[in-house]
Every structure is written in C-alpha cells, then in structure tokens.
Amino acid sequence: MSKIPLTIAGAEKLRAELQELKTVKRPAIVNAIAEARSHGDLSENAEYHAAKERQSFIEGRIAELEGKLGNAQIINPALLDADGRCVFGATVELEDVASRAVVTYQIVGDDEAEIRDGKISISSPLARALIGKYPGDVAEVRAPGGVREYEILDVKYI
C-alpha cells in the first residue's frame, strides 16, 4: 500500500477520532447491543439490528483509520525547504486572473481537506495544477465551467 500524505494537524485529527471511537463509541454500542438483547426475541428486535449495524460501521471506521495512520507519511509544513515552490503542506496565496479575487489555501491530505477552512486536497484539480509552481507562475485549472487561471502570489510553509 502506498504512503498517505498527512500534515501533523491532519494526523492528530485522525488519531483523536480513532481514540474516541475506541474508548467512547465502541463501549457505548456494546452496551446498547446488550440492552437490546435483554428485550427478548432478536429476530424482530429493530433496536438490536440498528445497534449491530452501528457497531459494524464503527468497527469499519476503526479499521480504516488504523490503516491510514499506519501508512501515513506525516509532513510538517514548517520544516519544508522547497525554495518557494508549491508542495504538499504549503499555504498558497492565489489571485483568480479573471475576477481578481485573492484566496489562500493550504494543500493537505484527502482526509483533512475542508474548503471552508482554506484546506484543499492534494488530489483536487487546483492542487494538482499548483504543485511544482513558483510565485509569479500562472496555474490553469480545468473546472466544470471551463479553464480558470490562478496567479500564484505567495507560497508559505507554516
């Protein structure tokens, strides 16, 4: 399996979710299943079936998080030395060439991307267009509405 890039903050977020699933949600669902079993006939017990389904989801998510964290390549953006180039973990200030709107995004892993927080996935079309470019370069992004151009104003490693 290939390495999964994550920032330090993204890895901590996944670890916190894993910890909550293992220490809070897993024991709670075990108690819910025991309670539902005590109500008698399991074949017609909707509460039991719902709890078992929830348990299946929780166990699947635990396995998924353990796999991702086990294969994670954790990158500290503050320690990067990319000579001003756009790379994973970099915070990039862009100007939309057409509208002159200025936006700032950090390029992060798929699991930590949140556009409202200014974090875009490394596999997004915008991030793929930015990787390897320097301030002053123009990145062309193929979007559903057509090709958009963004000028790179600044690249920071924070």
MDTraj code that builds the backbone (N, CA, C; nanometers):
import mdtraj as md
import numpy as np

residues = "MET SER LYS ILE PRO LEU THR ILE ALA GLY ALA GLU LYS LEU ARG ALA GLU LEU GLN GLU LEU LYS THR VAL LYS ARG PRO ALA ILE VAL ASN ALA ILE ALA GLU ALA ARG SER HIS GLY ASP LEU SER GLU ASN ALA GLU TYR HIS ALA ALA LYS GLU ARG GLN SER PHE ILE GLU GLY ARG ILE ALA GLU LEU GLU GLY LYS LEU GLY ASN ALA GLN ILE ILE ASN PRO ALA LEU LEU ASP ALA ASP GLY ARG CYS VAL PHE GLY ALA THR VAL GLU LEU GLU ASP VAL ALA SER ARG ALA VAL VAL THR TYR GLN ILE VAL GLY ASP ASP GLU ALA GLU ILE ARG ASP GLY LYS ILE SER ILE SER SER PRO LEU ALA ARG ALA LEU ILE GLY LYS TYR PRO GLY ASP VAL ALA GLU VAL ARG ALA PRO GLY GLY VAL ARG GLU TYR GLU ILE LEU ASP VAL LYS TYR ILE".split()
xyz = np.array([
    [0.0841, -0.1178, 0.0000],
    [0.0000, 0.0000, 0.0000],
    [0.0887, 0.1242, 0.0000],
    [0.0482, 0.2259, -0.0720],
    [0.1288, 0.3464, -0.0823],
    [0.1108, 0.4346, 0.0416],
    [0.2075, 0.5216, 0.0596],
    [0.2029, 0.6138, 0.1723],
    [0.0927, 0.7175, 0.1513],
    [0.0268, 0.7562, 0.2596],
    [-0.0796, 0.8558, 0.2570],
    [-0.0241, 0.9834, 0.3196],
    [-0.0125, 1.0924, 0.2417],
    [0.0419, 1.2155, 0.2995],
    [-0.0585, 1.2829, 0.3921],
    [-0.0094, 1.3245, 0.5081],
    [-0.0902, 1.3963, 0.6070],
    [-0.0034, 1.5041, 0.6705],
    [-0.0655, 1.6153, 0.7046],
    [0.0047, 1.7145, 0.7849],
    [-0.0011, 1.6677, 0.9307],
    [0.0758, 1.7300, 1.0151],
    [0.0742, 1.6937, 1.1573],
    [-0.0658, 1.7133, 1.2150],
    [-0.1305, 1.8256, 1.1806],
    [-0.2658, 1.8538, 1.2307],
    [-0.3650, 1.7491, 1.1805],
    [-0.3523, 1.7084, 1.0561],
    [-0.4421, 1.6074, 0.9999],
    [-0.4255, 1.4724, 1.0681],
    [-0.3022, 1.4351, 1.0958],
    [-0.2758, 1.3084, 1.1652],
    [-0.3324, 1.3126, 1.3065],
    [-0.3174, 1.4250, 1.3748],
    [-0.3716, 1.4379, 1.5104],
    [-0.5236, 1.4287, 1.5100],
    [-0.5863, 1.4870, 1.4090],
    [-0.7317, 1.4812, 1.3976],
    [-0.7791, 1.3356, 1.3795],
    [-0.7082, 1.2602, 1.2950],
    [-0.7441, 1.1195, 1.2749],
    [-0.7193, 1.0379, 1.4021],
    [-0.6086, 1.0658, 1.4723],
    [-0.5804, 0.9938, 1.5975],
    [-0.6881, 1.0222, 1.7023],
    [-0.7328, 1.1479, 1.7090],
    [-0.8367, 1.1843, 1.8061],
    [-0.9679, 1.1122, 1.7741],
    [-1.0027, 1.1052, 1.6452],
    [-1.1246, 1.0337, 1.6061],
    [-1.1124, 0.8856, 1.6407],
    [-0.9968, 0.8261, 1.6141],
    [-0.9743, 0.6850, 1.6446],
    [-0.9853, 0.6599, 1.7948],
    [-0.9261, 0.7480, 1.8737],
    [-0.9321, 0.7347, 2.0197],
    [-1.0770, 0.7408, 2.0692],
    [-1.1553, 0.8348, 2.0155],
    [-1.2952, 0.8459, 2.0565],
    [-1.3754, 0.7212, 2.0174],
    [-1.3515, 0.6715, 1.8973],
    [-1.4227, 0.5515, 1.8540],
    [-1.3916, 0.4331, 1.9448],
    [-1.2641, 0.4174, 1.9812],
    [-1.2236, 0.3026, 2.0620],
    [-1.2648, 0.3143, 2.2081],
    [-1.2580, 0.4350, 2.2641],
    [-1.2808, 0.4489, 2.4081],
    [-1.4212, 0.4935, 2.4460],
    [-1.4945, 0.5559, 2.3533],
    [-1.6268, 0.6067, 2.3860],
    [-1.7362, 0.5336, 2.3078],
    [-1.7254, 0.5376, 2.1770],
    [-1.8340, 0.4847, 2.0943],
    [-1.8411, 0.3326, 2.0926],
    [-1.7258, 0.2639, 2.0882],
    [-1.7273, 0.1178, 2.0872],
    [-1.7893, 0.0631, 2.2166],
    [-1.7465, 0.1090, 2.3352],
    [-1.8106, 0.0591, 2.4581],
    [-1.9599, 0.0945, 2.4653],
    [-1.9984, 0.2109, 2.4153],
    [-2.1390, 0.2507, 2.4193],
    [-2.2235, 0.1593, 2.3323],
    [-2.1728, 0.1216, 2.2161],
    [-2.2502, 0.0355, 2.1272],
    [-2.2573, -0.1067, 2.1822],
    [-2.1530, -0.1508, 2.2494],
    [-2.1569, -0.2837, 2.3136],
    [-2.2663, -0.2849, 2.4200],
    [-2.2774, -0.1776, 2.4977],
    [-2.3830, -0.1674, 2.5996],
    [-2.5211, -0.1623, 2.5345],
    [-2.5325, -0.0908, 2.4228],
    [-2.6612, -0.0814, 2.3532],
    [-2.7045, -0.2172, 2.2996],
    [-2.6091, -0.2954, 2.2499],
    [-2.6414, -0.4298, 2.1993],
    [-2.6853, -0.5191, 2.3154],
    [-2.6158, -0.5119, 2.4271],
    [-2.6533, -0.5926, 2.5444],
    [-2.7928, -0.5549, 2.5931],
    [-2.8232, -0.4262, 2.5939],
    [-2.9562, -0.3795, 2.6360],
    [-3.0638, -0.4314, 2.5413],
    [-3.0359, -0.4230, 2.4110],
    [-3.1340, -0.4687, 2.3117],
    [-3.1549, -0.6196, 2.3210],
    [-3.0487, -0.6939, 2.3506],
    [-3.0606, -0.8402, 2.3654],
    [-3.1515, -0.8769, 2.4826],
    [-3.1456, -0.7957, 2.5841],
    [-3.2243, -0.8256, 2.7031],
    [-3.3746, -0.8111, 2.6795],
    [-3.4125, -0.7510, 2.5670],
    [-3.5542, -0.7320, 2.5365],
    [-3.6184, -0.8532, 2.4704],
    [-3.5438, -0.9606, 2.4552],
    [-3.6057, -1.0832, 2.4054],
    [-3.5726, -1.1171, 2.2614],
    [-3.6732, -1.1623, 2.1883],
    [-3.6614, -1.2154, 2.0527],
    [-3.5814, -1.1211, 1.9612],
    [-3.4657, -1.1690, 1.9145],
    [-3.3779, -1.0857, 1.8325],
    [-3.4254, -1.0745, 1.6881],
    [-3.5063, -1.1699, 1.6416],
    [-3.5479, -1.1681, 1.5002],
    [-3.6377, -1.0486, 1.4680],
    [-3.7106, -0.9980, 1.5663],
    [-3.7995, -0.8844, 1.5426],
    [-3.7605, -0.7628, 1.6263],
    [-3.6355, -0.7589, 1.6669],
    [-3.5883, -0.6524, 1.7540],
    [-3.5134, -0.5472, 1.6710],
    [-3.5835, -0.4408, 1.6322],
    [-3.5252, -0.3359, 1.5479],
    [-3.4118, -0.2643, 1.6199],
    [-3.4258, -0.2489, 1.7491],
    [-3.3230, -0.1818, 1.8285],
    [-3.1909, -0.2603, 1.8219],
    [-3.2010, -0.3918, 1.8308],
    [-3.0832, -0.4787, 1.8237],
    [-3.0171, -0.4691, 1.6858],
    [-3.0973, -0.4763, 1.5807],
    [-3.0431, -0.4719, 1.4448],
    [-2.9779, -0.3360, 1.4144],
    [-3.0366, -0.2290, 1.4629],
    [-2.9796, -0.0961, 1.4437],
    [-2.8460, -0.0839, 1.5171],
    [-2.8395, -0.1379, 1.6381],
    [-2.7164, -0.1328, 1.7165],
    [-2.6071, -0.2154, 1.6505],
    [-2.6426, -0.3324, 1.5967],
    [-2.5443, -0.4167, 1.5281],
    [-2.4926, -0.3471, 1.4013],
    [-2.5817, -0.2784, 1.3319],
    [-2.5412, -0.2055, 1.2119],
    [-2.4459, -0.0914, 1.2488],
    [-2.4769, -0.0233, 1.3556],
    [-2.3907, 0.0856, 1.4032],
    [-2.2549, 0.0306, 1.4472],
    [-2.2552, -0.0849, 1.5118],
    [-2.1309, -0.1477, 1.5532],
    [-2.0450, -0.1817, 1.4310],
    [-2.1070, -0.2311, 1.3276],
    [-2.0364, -0.2640, 1.2044],
    [-1.9712, -0.1394, 1.1438],
    [-2.0448, -0.0286, 1.1435],
    [-1.9904, 0.0975, 1.0921],
    [-1.8706, 0.1422, 1.1754],
    [-1.8827, 0.1377, 1.3069],
    [-1.7751, 0.1819, 1.3962],
    [-1.6504, 0.0960, 1.3765],
    [-1.6674, -0.0360, 1.3708],
    [-1.5525, -0.1258, 1.3525],
    [-1.4867, -0.1027, 1.2171],
    [-1.5672, -0.0754, 1.1145],
    [-1.5121, -0.0464, 0.9821],
    [-1.4321, 0.0831, 0.9820],
    [-1.4843, 0.1844, 1.0490],
    [-1.4143, 0.3132, 1.0561],
    [-1.2852, 0.3004, 1.1363],
    [-1.2868, 0.2217, 1.2443],
    [-1.1651, 0.1988, 1.3227],
    [-1.0586, 0.1335, 1.2349],
    [-1.0968, 0.0307, 1.1597],
    [-1.0018, -0.0373, 1.0715],
    [-0.9481, 0.0581, 0.9650],
    [-1.0354, 0.1420, 0.9093],
    [-0.9944, 0.2381, 0.8071],
    [-0.8937, 0.3384, 0.8636],
    [-0.9230, 0.3938, 0.9823],
    [-0.8331, 0.4913, 1.0437],
    [-0.6989, 0.4286, 1.0810],
    [-0.7012, 0.3065, 1.1340],
    [-0.5763, 0.2392, 1.1698],
    [-0.4910, 0.2148, 1.0455],
    [-0.5563, 0.1783, 0.9340],
    [-0.4843, 0.1575, 0.8088],
    [-0.4226, 0.2864, 0.7569],
    [-0.4996, 0.3945, 0.7612],
    [-0.4484, 0.5234, 0.7124],
    [-0.3332, 0.5729, 0.7983],
    [-0.3485, 0.5636, 0.9292],
    [-0.2419, 0.6100, 1.0175],
    [-0.1179, 0.5211, 1.0073],
    [-0.1399, 0.3921, 0.9833],
    [-0.0272, 0.3002, 0.9667],
    [0.0522, 0.3268, 0.8404],
    [-0.0140, 0.3791, 0.7391],
    [0.0520, 0.4084, 0.6120],
    [0.0765, 0.5577, 0.5918],
    [0.0617, 0.6361, 0.6973],
    [0.0734, 0.7811, 0.6850],
    [0.2185, 0.8253, 0.6698],
    [0.2361, 0.9232, 0.5845],
    [0.3627, 0.9942, 0.5744],
    [0.3333, 1.1330, 0.6305],
    [0.3718, 1.1550, 0.7546],
    [0.3372, 1.2792, 0.8234],
    [0.4410, 1.3860, 0.7895],
    [0.3889, 1.4992, 0.7403],
    [0.4747, 1.6070, 0.6929],
    [0.4481, 1.7326, 0.7748],
    [0.5543, 1.7921, 0.8251],
    [0.5446, 1.9175, 0.8986],
    [0.5756, 2.0305, 0.8007],
    [0.4744, 2.1086, 0.7603],
    [0.4979, 2.2153, 0.6629],
    [0.6039, 2.3165, 0.7071],
    [0.6169, 2.3394, 0.8370],
    [0.7143, 2.4381, 0.8864],
    [0.8579, 2.3930, 0.8620],
    [0.8798, 2.2634, 0.8428],
    [1.0150, 2.2122, 0.8219],
    [1.0495, 2.1933, 0.6746],
    [0.9568, 2.2281, 0.5861],
    [0.9809, 2.2100, 0.4428],
    [1.0820, 2.3115, 0.3920],
    [1.1651, 2.2680, 0.2994],
    [1.2592, 2.3571, 0.2323],
    [1.2429, 2.3332, 0.0830],
    [1.1428, 2.3992, 0.0250],
    [1.1105, 2.3766, -0.1158],
    [1.1437, 2.4979, -0.2012],
    [1.2218, 2.5890, -0.1498],
    [1.2663, 2.7080, -0.2248],
    [1.1521, 2.7869, -0.2868],
    [1.0401, 2.8006, -0.2159],
    [0.9287, 2.8809, -0.2649],
    [0.8357, 2.8083, -0.3607],
    [0.8590, 2.6811, -0.3828],
    [0.7777, 2.6020, -0.4751],
    [0.6531, 2.5493, -0.4035],
    [0.5439, 2.5336, -0.4786],
    [0.4204, 2.4755, -0.4242],
    [0.4402, 2.3254, -0.4059],
    [0.4255, 2.2779, -0.2827],
    [0.4374, 2.1361, -0.2499],
    [0.3301, 2.1012, -0.1476],
    [0.3175, 1.9728, -0.1169],
    [0.2238, 1.9288, -0.0146],
    [0.2542, 2.0011, 0.1158],
    [0.1505, 2.0534, 0.1803],
    [0.1647, 2.1232, 0.3083],
    [0.1821, 2.2732, 0.2949],
    [0.2152, 2.3209, 0.1763],
    [0.2371, 2.4646, 0.1558],
    [0.1054, 2.5406, 0.1622],
    [0.1126, 2.6642, 0.2084],
    [-0.0009, 2.7549, 0.2065],
    [0.0232, 2.8512, 0.0906],
    [-0.0740, 2.8553, -0.0013],
    [-0.0556, 2.9273, -0.1268],
    [-0.1588, 3.0393, -0.1382],
    [-0.1104, 3.1598, -0.1667],
    [-0.1989, 3.2735, -0.1908],
    [-0.2134, 3.2881, -0.3421],
    [-0.3388, 3.2878, -0.3885],
    [-0.3680, 3.2901, -0.5316],
    [-0.4564, 3.4074, -0.5682],
    [-0.4438, 3.4504, -0.6932],
    [-0.5334, 3.5517, -0.7464],
    [-0.5987, 3.4945, -0.8709],
    [-0.7318, 3.4925, -0.8714],
    [-0.8061, 3.4499, -0.9895],
    [-0.7826, 3.5554, -1.0973],
    [-0.7248, 3.5145, -1.2091],
    [-0.6872, 3.6090, -1.3139],
    [-0.8098, 3.6829, -1.3686],
    [-0.9213, 3.6140, -1.3833],
    [-1.0412, 3.6749, -1.4417],
    [-1.1106, 3.7711, -1.3450],
    [-1.1321, 3.7289, -1.2201],
    [-1.2104, 3.8093, -1.1261],
    [-1.1246, 3.8959, -1.0335],
    [-0.9942, 3.8694, -1.0292],
    [-0.9010, 3.9395, -0.9411],
    [-0.9252, 3.9094, -0.7928],
    [-1.0055, 3.8087, -0.7644],
    [-1.0295, 3.7674, -0.6257],
    [-0.9048, 3.6958, -0.5732],
    [-0.8670, 3.7259, -0.4493],
    [-0.7500, 3.6653, -0.3869],
    [-0.7972, 3.5646, -0.2827],
    [-0.7422, 3.4433, -0.2881],
    [-0.7760, 3.3372, -0.1931],
    [-0.6468, 3.2734, -0.1423],
    [-0.6555, 3.2110, -0.0260],
    [-0.5409, 3.1415, 0.0318],
    [-0.5835, 3.0001, 0.0679],
    [-0.5053, 2.9021, 0.0233],
    [-0.5334, 2.7614, 0.0515],
    [-0.4072, 2.6912, 0.0988],
    [-0.4273, 2.5929, 0.1867],
    [-0.3188, 2.5032, 0.2239],
    [-0.3446, 2.3713, 0.1531],
    [-0.2417, 2.3124, 0.0949],
    [-0.2541, 2.1839, 0.0258],
    [-0.2324, 2.0742, 0.1293],
    [-0.3371, 1.9932, 0.1514],
    [-0.3349, 1.8921, 0.2573],
    [-0.3790, 1.7562, 0.2020],
    [-0.3804, 1.6556, 0.2887],
    [-0.4235, 1.5214, 0.2506],
    [-0.5736, 1.5143, 0.2287],
    [-0.6176, 1.4092, 0.1618],
    [-0.7588, 1.3920, 0.1284],
    [-0.8492, 1.3953, 0.2523],
    [-0.8057, 1.3342, 0.3616],
    [-0.8891, 1.3244, 0.4812],
    [-0.8992, 1.4541, 0.5605],
    [-0.8107, 1.5469, 0.5365],
    [-0.8128, 1.6708, 0.6142],
    [-0.8603, 1.7909, 0.5338],
    [-0.8948, 1.7702, 0.4078],
    [-0.9398, 1.8802, 0.3223],
    [-1.0735, 1.9355, 0.3721],
    [-1.0825, 2.0678, 0.3792],
    [-1.2049, 2.1369, 0.4196],
    [-1.1986, 2.2757, 0.3586],
    [-1.2702, 2.2942, 0.2494],
    [-1.2613, 2.4187, 0.1727],
    [-1.2977, 2.5402, 0.2577],
    [-1.3928, 2.5245, 0.3512],
    [-1.4318, 2.6368, 0.4376],
    [-1.3177, 2.6826, 0.5278],
    [-1.2258, 2.5904, 0.5569],
    [-1.1100, 2.6234, 0.6407],
    [-0.9881, 2.6596, 0.5567],
    [-1.0054, 2.6680, 0.4260],
    [-0.8939, 2.7023, 0.3383],
    [-0.7977, 2.5878, 0.3157],
    [-0.8452, 2.4639, 0.3242],
    [-0.7607, 2.3463, 0.3040],
    [-0.8133, 2.2669, 0.1845],
    [-0.7275, 2.2498, 0.0834],
    [-0.7684, 2.1747, -0.0354],
    [-0.6892, 2.0450, -0.0444],
    [-0.7533, 1.9426, -0.0969],
    [-0.6934, 1.8106, -0.1084],
    [-0.5825, 1.8094, -0.2125],
    [-0.4781, 1.7345, -0.1827],
    [-0.3663, 1.7175, -0.2749],
    [-0.4140, 1.6580, -0.4072],
    [-0.5251, 1.5858, -0.4059],
    [-0.5740, 1.5250, -0.5292],
    [-0.6780, 1.6097, -0.6015],
    [-0.7058, 1.7305, -0.5522],
    [-0.8004, 1.8190, -0.6202],
    [-0.7362, 1.8757, -0.7469],
    [-0.8176, 1.9104, -0.8461],
    [-0.7618, 1.9678, -0.9695],
    [-0.6786, 2.0937, -0.9447],
    [-0.7213, 2.1784, -0.8516],
    [-0.6469, 2.3005, -0.8224],
    [-0.5097, 2.2677, -0.7638],
    [-0.5050, 2.1802, -0.6659],
    [-0.3773, 2.1445, -0.6034],
    [-0.2837, 2.0786, -0.7049],
    [-0.3380, 1.9906, -0.7880],
    [-0.2535, 1.9261, -0.8896],
    [-0.1952, 2.0287, -0.9862],
    [-0.2725, 2.1329, -1.0176],
    [-0.2231, 2.2376, -1.1075],
    [-0.1170, 2.3247, -1.0396],
    [-0.1226, 2.3363, -0.9075],
    [-0.0295, 2.4222, -0.8343],
    [0.1044, 2.3551, -0.8042],
    [0.1034, 2.2236, -0.7825],
    [0.2244, 2.1523, -0.7408],
    [0.3394, 2.1784, -0.8386],
    [0.4528, 2.2209, -0.7817],
    [0.5726, 2.2442, -0.8607],
    [0.5881, 2.3863, -0.9129],
    [0.4864, 2.4682, -0.8957],
    [0.4924, 2.6052, -0.9474],
    [0.5478, 2.7002, -0.8402],
    [0.5915, 2.8177, -0.8873],
    [0.6525, 2.9197, -0.8019],
    [0.5679, 3.0467, -0.8022],
    [0.5899, 3.1375, -0.7046],
    [0.5217, 3.2675, -0.7086],
    [0.5496, 3.3376, -0.8420],
    [0.4437, 3.3946, -0.8995],
    [0.4543, 3.4594, -1.0291],
    [0.4058, 3.3702, -1.1429],
    [0.4050, 3.2379, -1.1209],
    [0.3548, 3.1443, -1.2217],
    [0.2029, 3.1504, -1.2267],
    [0.1472, 3.1096, -1.3402],
    [0.0028, 3.1010, -1.3561],
    [-0.0338, 2.9537, -1.3712],
    [-0.1292, 2.9093, -1.2906],
    [-0.1764, 2.7708, -1.2963],
    [-0.3111, 2.7678, -1.3664],
    [-0.3235, 2.6779, -1.4637],
    [-0.4503, 2.6607, -1.5346],
    [-0.5223, 2.5406, -1.4750],
    [-0.6473, 2.5610, -1.4378],
    [-0.7270, 2.4562, -1.3745],
    [-0.8494, 2.4292, -1.4609],
    [-0.8668, 2.3048, -1.4972],
    [-0.9864, 2.2671, -1.5729],
    [-1.1003, 2.2445, -1.4736],
    [-1.2003, 2.3315, -1.4823],
    [-1.3169, 2.3244, -1.3945],
    [-1.4397, 2.2954, -1.4794],
    [-1.5496, 2.2526, -1.4181],
    [-1.6716, 2.2255, -1.4944],
    [-1.7174, 2.3450, -1.5782],
    [-1.6906, 2.4656, -1.5314],
    [-1.7300, 2.5858, -1.6045],
    [-1.6274, 2.6302, -1.7071],
    [-1.5229, 2.5518, -1.7278],
    [-1.4172, 2.5869, -1.8216],
    [-1.2841, 2.6035, -1.7512],
    [-1.1836, 2.6441, -1.8272],
    [-1.0496, 2.6605, -1.7717],
    [-1.0417, 2.7915, -1.6937],
    [-0.9877, 2.7826, -1.5720],
    [-0.9675, 2.9022, -1.4878],
    [-0.8181, 2.9169, -1.4643],
    [-0.7746, 3.0403, -1.4566],
    [-0.6334, 3.0676, -1.4343],
    [-0.6142, 3.1378, -1.3006],
    [-0.5122, 3.0917, -1.2287],
    [-0.4780, 3.1500, -1.0993],
    [-0.3307, 3.1871, -1.1005],
    [-0.3019, 3.3113, -1.0616],
    [-0.1621, 3.3526, -1.0480],
    [-0.1212, 3.3259, -0.9035],
    [-0.0057, 3.2674, -0.8867],
    [0.0462, 3.2385, -0.7536],
    [0.1151, 3.3639, -0.7011],
    [0.0611, 3.4197, -0.5932],
    [0.1157, 3.5421, -0.5346],
    [0.2235, 3.5120, -0.4314],
    [0.2007, 3.4081, -0.3486],
    [0.2941, 3.3782, -0.2403],
    [0.2804, 3.2321, -0.1992],
    [0.3910, 3.1745, -0.1552],
    [0.3929, 3.0373, -0.1040],
    [0.4614, 3.0407, 0.0322],
    [0.3923, 2.9885, 0.1337],
    [0.4463, 2.9857, 0.2696],
    [0.4457, 2.8426, 0.3209],
    [0.5347, 2.8138, 0.4125],
    [0.5417, 2.6828, 0.4770],
    [0.5198, 2.7039, 0.6261],
    [0.3913, 2.7048, 0.6653],
    [0.3570, 2.7325, 0.8051],
    [0.2768, 2.6199, 0.8652],
])
top = md.Topology()
chain = top.add_chain()
for i, resn in enumerate(residues, 1):
    res = top.add_residue(resn, chain, resSeq=i)
    for name in ("N", "CA", "C"):
        top.add_atom(name, md.element.get_by_symbol(name[0]), res)
traj = md.Trajectory(xyz[None], top)
